[in-house]
């Protein structure tokens, strides 16, 4: 049975990052109910993460999360985007983890932000971090802006989540990304159009 850990770095009580993490987890369960999913929120661990960054030692509950990740077959990571990048809490958490823990681990990247123009953070901030950690990063990243939570954008978000989850499970199954050059990608969806039209945000 495959094991996947879903890490959310949302910093508010009603975090859209936590909502997105839940949506990805639900899509994984729909695709394969035999997969074990463990959800981790970093907000309650913030003090532990900072202490570990300063001292080099993880508290017992932070070490428990590190152990979960080291034993996982796959990892889903979700962060809010502030000022064009992931949060300090997100970075500090992965700074404090052992250098080799994610080598060869399949990782699905996801993020949320106040505008769709932050979506580039997936490829220009998050993807290089996990490439450095020698993870196997899922080709499709999932970004959700406020537009995606409305009635107009929800279908596009669900489609991206399902595509990314399908790629992740295909990689975990050893059959590549499960994609081909003939696959359709709607680059002109309402979500993508909102990037170039500020009135849509």
C-alpha positions as MATLAB code, in Angstrom:
seq = 'XXXXXXXXXXXXXXXXXXXXXXXXXXXXXXXXXXXXXXXXXXXXXXXXXXXXXXXXXXXXXXXXXXXXXXXXXXXXXXXXXXXXXXXXXXXXXXXXXXXXXXXXXXXXXXXXXXXXXXXXXXXXXXXXXXXXXXXXXXXXXXXXXXXXXXXXXXXXXXXXXXXXXXXXXXXXXXXXXXXXXXXXXXXXXXXXXXXXXXXXX';
ca = [
       0.000    0.000    0.000;
       1.413    3.363   -1.039;
       1.764    6.090    1.570;
       1.389    9.782    0.768;
       1.930   12.713    3.143;
       0.125   15.992    2.405;
       1.901   19.034    3.899;
       0.033   22.345    4.075;
       1.800   25.572    5.032;
      -1.296   27.743    5.364;
      -0.867   30.375    8.061;
      -4.489   31.351    8.736;
      -7.331   29.471   10.408;
      -9.434   29.407    7.238;
      -6.524   28.798    4.888;
      -7.138   28.316    1.178;
      -3.920   26.253    1.161;
      -5.476   23.800    3.605;
      -8.598   23.675    1.408;
      -6.478   22.931   -1.650;
      -4.540   20.265    0.249;
      -7.839   18.626    1.159;
      -9.003   18.740   -2.449;
      -5.818   17.043   -3.654;
      -6.085   14.400   -0.914;
      -9.707   13.708   -1.861;
      -8.728   13.298   -5.522;
      -6.040   10.785   -4.533;
      -8.570    8.783   -2.537;
     -11.048    8.819   -5.438;
      -8.336    7.576   -7.782;
      -7.076    4.847   -5.437;
      -8.804    4.157   -2.123;
      -6.003    1.824   -1.023;
      -3.491    4.677   -0.657;
      -2.762    5.771    2.918;
      -2.856    9.564    3.303;
      -1.448   11.504    6.257;
      -2.249   15.230    6.446;
       0.160   17.613    8.174;
      -0.430   21.318    8.831;
       2.692   23.351    9.551;
       0.978   26.248   11.339;
       0.692   24.404   14.708;
       4.343   23.373   14.308;
       5.666   26.882   13.620;
       7.547   27.254   16.926;
       9.002   23.748   16.579;
      10.160   24.517   13.044;
      11.884   27.760   14.048;
      13.496   26.131   17.089;
      14.825   23.342   14.852;
      16.211   25.930   12.429;
      18.101   27.621   15.257;
      19.238   24.612   17.284;
      19.497   21.925   14.632;
      17.358   19.580   16.726;
      13.742   18.633   16.054;
      11.189   18.413   18.854;
       9.472   15.025   19.270;
       6.347   16.117   17.382;
       8.369   17.692   14.568;
      10.541   14.580   14.390;
       7.344   12.533   14.057;
       6.469   14.546   10.930;
       9.999   14.131    9.573;
       9.649   10.372   10.102;
       6.312   10.308    8.279;
       7.893   12.031    5.296;
      10.964    9.777    5.294;
       8.684    6.717    5.153;
       6.328    8.103    2.501;
       6.240    7.034   -1.122;
       4.875   10.395   -2.200;
       4.532   13.926   -0.903;
       2.022   16.669   -1.672;
       3.202   20.144   -0.651;
       0.954   23.214   -0.557;
       2.035   26.755    0.312;
       0.507   30.202    0.082;
       2.473   32.530   -2.179;
       3.588   35.826   -0.644;
       5.753   38.256   -2.610;
       6.272   35.791   -5.458;
       7.440   32.823   -3.373;
       6.479   30.261   -0.737;
       6.186   31.266    2.907;
       9.078   31.449    5.344;
       7.431   28.682    7.387;
       7.378   26.403    4.346;
      11.062   27.064    3.593;
      12.115   26.724    7.235;
      10.370   23.361    7.489;
      12.239   21.928    4.518;
      15.477   23.570    5.660;
      15.181   21.653    8.927;
      14.604   18.274    7.299;
      17.469   15.873    6.576;
      19.207   16.608    3.270;
      18.607   13.160    1.766;
      15.059   12.425    2.976;
      13.365   13.333   -0.314;
      15.823   11.727   -2.730;
      13.706    9.829   -5.252;
      10.405   10.754   -3.573;
       7.542   11.716   -5.874;
       6.373   15.252   -5.014;
       3.251   17.086   -6.208;
       3.544   20.876   -5.975;
       0.545   23.073   -5.162;
       0.114   26.682   -4.103;
      -2.473   29.387   -3.507;
      -2.303   33.140   -3.919;
      -4.312   36.311   -4.014;
      -3.995   36.560   -7.783;
      -3.370   34.075  -10.592;
      -0.255   36.077  -11.500;
       1.473   34.343   -8.561;
       1.159   30.965  -10.314;
       4.702   31.223  -11.681;
       5.950   30.608   -8.138;
       5.293   26.905   -8.715;
       7.999   26.719  -11.369;
      10.351   29.512  -10.330;
      10.389   28.955   -6.550;
       8.992   25.579   -5.520;
      10.233   23.371   -8.350;
      13.924   24.393   -7.961;
      13.757   23.710   -4.207;
      12.586   20.121   -4.703;
      14.915   19.579   -7.639;
      17.757   20.526   -5.283;
      16.450   17.983   -2.764;
      16.551   15.393   -5.605;
      12.851   14.633   -5.473;
      10.909   13.456   -8.521;
       8.583   16.394   -9.151;
       5.202   15.782  -10.813;
       5.090   17.685  -14.144;
       1.773   19.443  -13.484;
       1.656   21.820  -10.530;
      -1.641   23.065   -9.101;
      -2.212   26.736   -8.369;
      -5.455   28.171   -7.018;
      -6.347   31.860   -6.982;
      -9.561   33.340   -5.556;
     -11.060   32.948   -9.035;
     -10.754   29.146   -8.744;
     -12.968   28.932   -5.662;
     -15.868   30.636   -7.451;
     -18.424   28.912   -9.631;
     -16.644   29.944  -12.842;
     -13.227   28.588  -11.915;
     -13.966   25.485   -9.844;
     -14.174   23.151  -12.854;
     -10.772   24.258  -14.118;
      -9.247   23.723  -10.664;
     -10.723   20.241  -10.355;
      -9.361   19.389  -13.783;
      -5.841   20.505  -12.850;
      -5.976   18.622   -9.550;
      -7.104   15.415  -11.259;
      -4.420   15.735  -13.946;
      -1.660   16.308  -11.366;
      -2.904   13.445   -9.162;
      -3.048   11.135  -12.190;
       0.561   11.983  -13.008;
       1.624   11.431   -9.410;
       0.000    8.005   -9.170;
       1.427    7.028  -12.545;
       4.926    7.971  -11.370;
       4.408    6.050   -8.139;
       3.306    3.066  -10.189;
       6.501    3.187  -12.237;
       4.828    4.026  -15.552;
       6.169    7.508  -16.134;
       3.998   10.605  -15.885;
       1.050    9.005  -17.651;
       1.001   11.898  -20.144;
       1.696   12.088  -23.852;
       2.217   14.818  -26.420;
      -1.360   14.371  -27.605;
      -2.921   15.290  -24.233;
      -5.076   18.398  -24.229;
      -4.134   21.265  -21.915;
      -6.505   24.208  -21.923;
      -4.123   27.148  -21.763;
      -7.027   29.519  -22.317;
      -9.212   28.438  -19.414;
     -10.886   31.071  -17.274;
      -8.089   30.669  -14.713;
      -5.319   31.294  -17.220;
      -7.199   34.224  -18.716;
      -7.437   35.789  -15.280;
      -3.652   36.189  -15.282;
      -3.774   38.668  -18.126;
      -7.008   40.399  -17.123;
      -6.768   41.955  -13.643;
     -10.513   42.569  -13.638;
     -11.026   38.818  -13.342;
      -9.201   38.583   -9.968;
];
